[in-house]
Amino acid sequence: MAEGERAPPPPPLPLPPAKRLCSRSCPPSQHCPPQRGAAARPQHQPESLLDCAAKAVAEKWAFERVEERFERIPEPVQRRIVYWSFPRNEREICMYSSFQYRGEEPGAPAGGPIGGALGPGQSSALPGIGGPGAGGGEGLPFRRGIRLLESGCVENVLQVGFHLSGTVTEPATQSEPEATYKVAISFDRCKITSVTCGCGNRDIFYCAHVVALSLYRIRKPDQVKLRLPISETLFQMNRDQLQKFVQYLITAHHTEVLPTAQKLADEILSSNSEINQVHGAPDPTAGASINDENCWHLDEEQVREQVKLFLSQGGYYSSGKQLNSMFAKVREMLRMRDSNGARMLTLITEQFMADPRLALWRQQGTGMTDKCRQLWDELGALWVCIVLNPHCKHEEKTSWLRQLKKWNDMDVCPLEDGNYGNDLPNITNALPQSNGHDSLVRPRRTVFTRAVEACDLHWQDSHLQRIISSDFYLSPSCQRDGESLLFNSQGQPLWLEHVPTACARVDALRSHGYPKEALRLAVAIISTLRLQQQRQLEIYKQQKKELILRNATTITNLEGWVGHPLDPIGCLFTTLTEACRVDEDNAMEGTEGSESLHPSYHHVCVDSLESGESYLSLALEVALLGMGQQRLMPEGLYAQDKVCRNEEQIIGRLQELELDAALVQTLRKQCILLLEGGPFSGLGEVIHRESVPMHTYAKYLFSALLPHDADLAYKLSLRAMRLPVLESSAPSGDVSHPHHIVSVVPSRYPRWFTLGHLESQQCELASTMLTAAKGDMLRLRTVLEAIQRNIHSSSLIFKLAQDAFKIATPADSSSDTTLLNVALELGLQVRTTPSIFCVLGLTLCIL
């Protein structure tokens, strides 16, 4: 082929198999001449009644149902229904052709795709979609498809009924010659149901050529030749025309279709053949049957192959990133209310359960890597979202429950706490014998157990329905018996449910495209938490003297919210902050630099609260409340590591907020409540010996409070310095907390696998306070006493002495004597390192 000469077109592609049989019993109307594609309608001209009706029918009804209901359908009506049956939103095309699409809008209309339907010739005009340099990467199929469309590479576009075809030409490159591909797309009820492309692409997502043809149809509908289904055209022909049509078709493609044509002719001429027993004939352009499932095309085999490939590369960073992208795609589908979300998650889960490493880990009694554990956690959380869909059918939930139980019962199914039972000793014999000791044996809980339990939840509660359906649902003026438990003293609704379960409902509402409903329920949950905090404070005030005298408490939460499998605090925080997020013009540009920028937030008032509070202040409050909850350290290395990791994640989100006057007021108020919260707060006066330390949390609070209220910042951080698990041992025979039964084993410490990390965080908190107190002798003395009382590691004290010495002797200014004295006193505690004495003593003598 000469250079620059266009490659000859490839052979025609076979049409997708017909989905239903078509026949006609009466001729079409002769009073309405055929019409071409709809002309572009001026923006000021209202939509015609025909188009309004056709759009609604095209989105909800299979065309076969329309034919069955009406004896005769005028040809103009058929044309408008066929015209509006193609997808109208570029967001949906992008969702099925890109991993990295981040343009979801939380305000999706209930009955349609996000962003609403587009009119004839309208583009979505999304930032990052249709503009140069946006869309999440130039190599993605969606971006490549846009380039092909804008370069004029889409030609010969023809829509016959519910079938779209065209050719897309790939320009020549340095390594590849120019190539032309035939593309065929079938669609029904505003969903693409099958795609075929001559490029032979095998991937989860649509290739760039399918994208280009689809966007051509959405952006340039008036340039697409529109014809009725081929069966309608054939019905208008007489015998001679039909014979001529068939002979010309065979002549044009005799090498491909002649054997098939002869075979069909033989069967039709045989009176006993199977083809003559069926009324009508198949038509691949007539749309789907009534009984066909209406969903977007998803290549199930490719999903399985991709997940299997990523799992086999489990040690590589990119594979985990790709699997997380697939999970994000499932959430995106759920938000678009696309049934393929559950379908894709099922395919992913099947491959996860078939991972051969599961059996190996179980046999060896070893835990999987942290990255694998995080993937399994996300898998379990997604299934909770799926089964809590507020509008799923009973048959769907029954099917999911059956599948979840099947996976849950498999021996290789990972456990929720990350253990296979071999890293914890059997200590039943070490416990005092009693009739109830069997209750200490906890049931087996896998990553799917919470999803199985969530299948028993429903949304039919009338109080819950009123909460999520209105911003102005308040208590009635005359309350009946029991209604006082449903509202607080201001008349605002409460939702009394297990907190992680209630937050899972919020996550489900948000994930399934109901952001307003999720916000309303989140506000009700926070009102409930506030009331509980107030009542706990009242209880503590009544028991304060007794608890302080004992200097111990048995009151704490067995199940912490931070590090919980359902991440209740993170869920509430995300839901509330999303309502306050400022979407900048370049927010969807898929550059790596934009991902590193912190999001911007503004205050949005909560309609249901008369106090004028914003969702942003509520987000800060619930994060502070949840992080400050006193809870027992969970068992197992993974569970403890997850607590630390989740705490750091929430703090990272908190640091994105710019603290204005309103947020500082919320911060101060909540810190005071945490200090006064007694045994219900991790920063209260009395805490349980094995409660989770607050060092990391207190370090954030100290930095946030210091510019606004230094006294409160120091008071809170000094209290958080304690680490009671290192200060005393549990009383002999204390079994008041069977959840943490390892603590009753006679040993110096319980099995705190993250103890080293916790002590280093304690040291960092102390170092932060020392740095801030430079020059203030009274505060330095107070911090020093807290260090001497609470830090028990010689190496960490030595590190603090070094830090204090460095801070006290900056290179560009004079030394600070008070801080040098602190460094000297800390150094004197470390007897095994005499060098520190010499350095500090000599420095003090010089000064």
Disulfide bonds with the S-S distance in Angstrom:
none
